[in-house]
Amino acid sequence: MQNALQQYKLLLADYLTPQWKRVLGLAIALLTSIALQIINPQILGYFIDTAVQGGSQQALLTATIAFIAIALLTQGTEIAATFLSEIVAWTATNALRVDLAEHCLRLDLSFHKAHTPGEMLERIDGDVNLLSKFFSELVIHVLGNSLLLFGILIVLCFENQLAGMSLTAFAIVALIALLAQRSIAIAPWAEYRQISAEYYGTIGEHIAGREDIRANGAVNYVMFRFYELLQRWLPVYQKARFASTVLWFTSVGLFTIGNAIALFLSAYLWSRNAITIGTAYLIFHYTNLLAKPIERIREELEQLQQVEASIQRIHQLLNIEAVLKHCGQAVLSSGACAISFKQVYFRYESENWTLHNLSFHLPAGKILGILGHTGSGKSTIARLLLRLYDIQSGEIRLGDCVIADLSLSDLRSRVGLVTQDVQIFQASVRDNLTFFNDQISDAYILETLELLGLTPWLRSLPDGLNTQLGADSTGLSAGQAQLLALVRVFLKNPSLVILDEASSRLDPQTEKMIEGAMDRLLEHRTGIIIAHRLPTLQRVDQILMLEQGKIVEYGDRETLTQQAHSRFARLLRMSAN
Ligand SMILES: Nc1ncnc2c1ncn2[C@@H]1O[C@H](COP(=O)(O)OP(=O)(O)OP(=O)(O)O)[C@@H](O)[C@H]1O
């Protein structure tokens, strides 16, 4: 509880302090509406007593007008409170969404591998949605309704001490009973939200893989998994709802008892001439009015159970730290840079080394070709150079700097990578190519597109560079997407270019056509070309062959080609045959 309160306080302080003026306005509107709700029954009580005692019509008319005016004012303040609470909630939850999204984007690739995009969506948006009420109303309503409760009990004490004391005792028992049950639904609601996250994760995964699923006849398997998930979901929802319903039953039972006490007391006091009929009405009315704050406090506490589960999950997420530290400050010197690997060992979360004692040196401005069977660790080298993962031992240097000492943003702005899987975003052609960098001129983009033979493609688009591309590469062939990825690297103007099967989706004719462009791209830059096709490696200076993460051959391409017994020469002969 202490911990939960601490978490509430931190969240409220972080996200409500910047909009404290609105929160103050909201508090004033809510408190005014509460005060008006306590005052208005007094007018009714006065009206009844005046009518019973045969009071003047003028007095009755004034009471009626005052009653209507206060009722209208109450409505007005409630509208103002709702309006302000929506703005407060949206502003706070949007800020929290931004913080969570930024935090998740900074987390390591290993974290994202373990969590599907759908699950992340649900965790960022679903959990935060639940918090909107927490930010806008919960705290103010719990406080406001507690004040309303307190105010009603004081007024009741003024009307009649016996009635006031009895109903105060009743309200205390009711609140204790409701508070005692507060936490019973937290665990089921947390479990419910976890399954909900898995549900969205599964849907996202299956929509993304729809082509493979259909092509491989895996629809039944997918539906089976989906069905299994739904089967787990319903009982958890029922458990959570049942736990919340227990609270509802308790409050309904308590109000019935409260009304019985009020009726009994009013009848008893009136029969003994201790109170007027107007006061009897007031006692009954205020007891009914007591139900409102107690009921609201119950509802809010019920919501708090769901919110508490969400807050816990949000804190868990925010407490996950990236293993990869962003602390390096060193900056690479401009121009092409040398690469050196010294006794590098690396593994993902498995027992076995993915890269085993790797050492090589590529001078600045030279090009290295990496060959090896599927899964031998070629792409892993590229990921290490971009510091998507950190090595377990050894040293990787770019230029004079160990890459762990470089600022991550500087490192990543200086390395250009093209892979087989090109991500196209739902944005214009221009933004897809420049990544929203408006320093890059249209003229330079057009020149680069021309270099890669993409001008006819651009002309075929309805709005040229402004044409919106669909997410998931819709409307582009895999080869076209790969050419666009090459354009991106050109525009980025990096010091090191890594082409990881970058032309694997291109037909031989297109690959030949862009050869000149490739030469331009690699000019005055250091390059790494990872390829299965030997012709792609014609322009490289060095060859490195990998087998199960170990270097089995490394040397100058010319020299290896001359050595008849080298693996590379054998490969060349095999491909020539
Ligand atoms: N994110 C990851 N988490 C765990 N293991 C991984 C991850 N990425 C790759 N691996 C494993 O590391 C090994 C090397 O993978 P890598 O992608 O570097 O191979 P590759 O030589 O580039 O293969 P390909 O020619 O198919 O692209 C493989 O056994 C692969 O299963």
The ligand as a Gaussian input file, in Angstrom:
#p B3LYP/6-31G(d) Opt

LIG

0 1
 N       18.539000     -11.515000     -32.067000
 C       19.028000     -12.731000     -31.939000
 N       18.871000     -13.409000     -30.792000
 C       19.362000     -14.642000     -30.645000
 N       20.071000     -15.288000     -31.593000
 C       20.251000     -14.677000     -32.764000
 C       19.740000     -13.362000     -32.999000
 N       20.087000     -12.997000     -34.261000
 C       20.789000     -14.036000     -34.785000
 N       20.896000     -15.032000     -33.884000
 C       21.618000     -16.285000     -34.077000
 O       22.985000     -15.959000     -34.289000
 C       23.540000     -16.759000     -35.323000
 C       24.138000     -15.849000     -36.391000
 O       23.098000     -15.086000     -36.988000
 P       23.374000     -14.059000     -38.176000
 O       22.089000     -13.369000     -38.457000
 O       24.536000     -13.235000     -37.818000
 O       23.730000     -15.051000     -39.349000
 P       24.085000     -14.744000     -40.870000
 O       25.395000     -15.384000     -41.148000
 O       23.950000     -13.304000     -41.165000
 O       22.907000     -15.559000     -41.594000
 P       22.174000     -15.246000     -43.000000
 O       23.133000     -15.567000     -44.095000
 O       21.022000     -16.176000     -42.980000
 O       21.733000     -13.806000     -42.985000
 C       22.419000     -17.634000     -35.836000
 O       22.585000     -18.915000     -35.244000
 C       21.158000     -17.003000     -35.334000
 O       20.231000     -17.976000     -35.005000

